[in-house]
Amino acid sequence: MLIIRGIMLCAVVLTPIYPAIASPVPFADEIRLFAVEDEIYPPTGCETLFVGSSSFRFWSHLQQDFPKRRILKRGFGGASISDINLHFNNVVGRYRPREIIFYAGENDVNSGTPVATVLQDFNRFLDLKTALLGATPVYFVSAKPSIARKADFPEQTLLNASISGLASERDDLVFVDIVQTMLDKGQPR
């Protein structure tokens, strides 16, 4: 993204996607599918990039929910933040989004990854983003409470508090708290 005289200019730089890989790489097939989508529907730049786990992947009415935005959806599988970092160049770096909506961390906590490690992984994501996309804003959607993962709620709360604190220190990070909307009388819906 380049700003000249107050006008934001965006350009897409599509880098090659993974070639056939002999060793298994987590989510490689889904990542290759994104490359096929890019060939059929080439991104134009300045999209709102939704990247993260299957909560974004299965959000079927995303464009209708954000009608004034050009949407680029790159949610995959049961992605963790480290998976997004592993595939960063192919799910974030190859695009020039105007903003990034990020949802991951819930799978990390559920797999037993310590919150401190999840936070380190997210800081790594921010470092990768800053190196390539500068001040492009990232909107971190909070880990959401659910009935299926009720036992994870204390760790999710700690993760959300950590990311919220990080957002108070960074101009390019906004914490989007959806926890209260996902609760009914203090319990997950």
C-alpha positions in Angstrom: 0.0 0.0 0.0 1.3 3.4 -0.9 -0.2 6.8 0.0 0.5 9.7 -2.3 -1.0 13.1 -1.5 -3.6 11.4 0.8 -4.6 8.9 -1.9 -4.2 5.2 -1.0 -2.8 3.1 -3.9 -2.8 -0.6 -3.7 -1.1 -3.2 -5.9 -1.2 -6.9 -5.8 2.0 -8.8 -6.1 1.3 -12.5 -6.6 4.2 -14.6 -5.7 4.4 -18.3 -6.6 2.4 -20.7 -4.5 3.9 -23.8 -3.1 5.0 -26.2 -5.8 4.3 -29.9 -5.3 5.9 -30.7 -2.0 7.3 -34.2 -1.2 7.1 -33.8 2.6 3.7 -33.1 4.2 3.1 -29.5 5.0 0.0 -28.8 7.2 -2.9 -27.4 5.1 -0.9 -27.4 1.8 -3.9 -28.6 -0.2 -6.1 -25.7 1.1 -3.3 -23.2 0.5 -2.9 -24.4 -3.1 -6.7 -24.0 -3.6 -6.3 -20.3 -2.7 -3.8 -20.0 -5.6 -6.4 -21.6 -7.9 -9.0 -19.1 -6.7 -6.5 -16.3 -7.3 -6.2 -17.4 -10.9 -9.9 -17.6 -11.5 -10.8 -14.4 -9.5 -7.6 -12.3 -9.5 -7.4 -10.1 -6.4 -7.2 -6.4 -7.4 -5.6 -5.1 -4.2 -7.0 -3.0 -1.3 -9.3 -5.9 -0.2 -10.3 -6.5 3.3 -8.4 -9.7 4.0 -10.0 -12.2 6.4 -7.3 -14.7 7.5 -7.5 -17.3 10.2 -9.2 -20.5 11.0 -12.3 -22.3 9.9 -14.6 -19.7 11.6 -13.7 -17.5 8.6 -13.5 -20.3 6.1 -17.2 -21.3 6.8 -18.5 -17.7 7.1 -20.6 -18.2 3.9 -22.3 -14.8 3.8 -19.2 -12.7 4.5 -19.6 -10.5 1.4 -23.3 -9.8 2.3 -22.3 -9.0 5.9 -19.7 -6.4 4.7 -21.4 -5.1 1.5 -19.2 -2.0 1.2 -15.9 -4.0 1.2 -14.1 -6.1 -1.3 -13.5 -9.3 0.6 -10.7 -11.8 0.3 -11.3 -14.8 2.5 -8.3 -16.9 3.6 -9.5 -18.9 6.5 -8.4 -22.6 6.5 -8.9 -25.8 8.4 -8.3 -25.7 12.1 -5.5 -23.2 11.7 -3.4 -22.0 14.6 -1.4 -18.8 14.5 1.8 -20.8 13.8 0.1 -22.3 10.8 -0.8 -18.9 9.5 2.8 -17.8 10.0 4.0 -20.9 8.2 1.8 -20.0 5.2 2.2 -16.2 5.6 3.5 -15.5 2.1 0.6 -17.4 0.5 -2.3 -16.2 2.7 -1.2 -12.6 3.5 2.1 -11.6 1.9 1.0 -12.2 -1.7 -1.8 -9.6 -1.3 -1.9 -5.9 -0.6 -4.9 -5.6 1.7 -6.2 -2.4 3.0 -6.8 -4.1 6.3 -6.5 -7.6 7.9 -9.3 -9.2 10.0 -7.5 -11.9 12.0 -9.2 -14.8 13.8 -6.9 -17.5 15.3 -5.7 -18.5 18.7 -8.7 -20.5 19.8 -7.4 -23.7 18.2 -3.9 -23.0 19.7 -5.4 -22.8 23.3 -7.5 -25.9 22.7 -4.5 -27.9 21.6 -2.7 -27.1 24.9 -0.3 -24.4 23.6 0.5 -22.1 26.5 -0.9 -18.6 26.1 2.6 -17.1 26.3 3.5 -19.2 23.2 0.3 -18.2 21.4 1.2 -14.5 22.1 4.7 -15.0 20.8 3.3 -16.6 17.6 0.9 -13.6 17.1 3.8 -11.2 17.7 5.7 -13.1 14.9 2.6 -12.6 12.7 2.7 -8.9 13.4 6.5 -8.8 12.6 5.9 -10.5 9.3 3.0 -8.2 8.5 5.0 -5.1 9.4 8.0 -6.1 7.4 5.9 -6.6 4.2 2.9 -4.4 4.6 4.0 -1.7 7.0 1.2 0.0 9.0 -1.7 -2.0 7.4 -4.1 -2.4 10.3 -4.9 -5.8 11.9 -8.2 -6.3 13.6 -7.8 -9.3 16.0 -11.2 -10.9 16.7 -11.2 -12.3 20.2 -11.2 -16.0 21.0 -14.9 -16.8 21.5 -16.4 -18.9 24.2 -18.3 -22.0 23.0 -20.1 -24.9 24.7 -17.7 -27.4 23.0 -14.7 -25.6 24.4 -16.0 -24.4 27.7 -13.0 -25.7 29.6 -10.7 -23.4 27.5 -12.5 -20.2 28.6 -9.9 -19.3 31.3 -7.0 -19.6 28.8 -9.1 -17.8 26.1 -9.7 -15.0 28.6 -6.0 -14.7 29.3 -5.2 -14.7 25.6 -7.8 -12.0 24.9 -6.5 -9.8 27.7 -3.0 -10.2 26.4 -3.9 -9.3 22.8 -6.1 -6.4 24.1 -3.1 -5.1 26.0 -0.9 -5.4 23.0 -3.4 -3.5 21.0 -3.2 -0.6 23.5 0.5 -0.4 22.6 0.3 -0.6 18.8 -1.3 1.8 16.3 -1.7 -1.0 13.8 -3.6 -3.4 16.0 -7.3 -3.3 17.1 -8.8 -5.8 19.5 -12.4 -6.7 18.6 -14.0 -8.2 21.7 -16.9 -10.5 20.7 -17.0 -12.4 24.0 -20.0 -10.7 25.6 -22.1 -11.2 22.5 -21.3 -14.9 22.6 -22.6 -15.3 26.2 -26.0 -15.8 27.6 -26.2 -15.1 31.4 -22.4 -15.6 31.6 -22.4 -19.0 29.8 -21.5 -19.8 26.2 -24.5 -20.0 23.8 
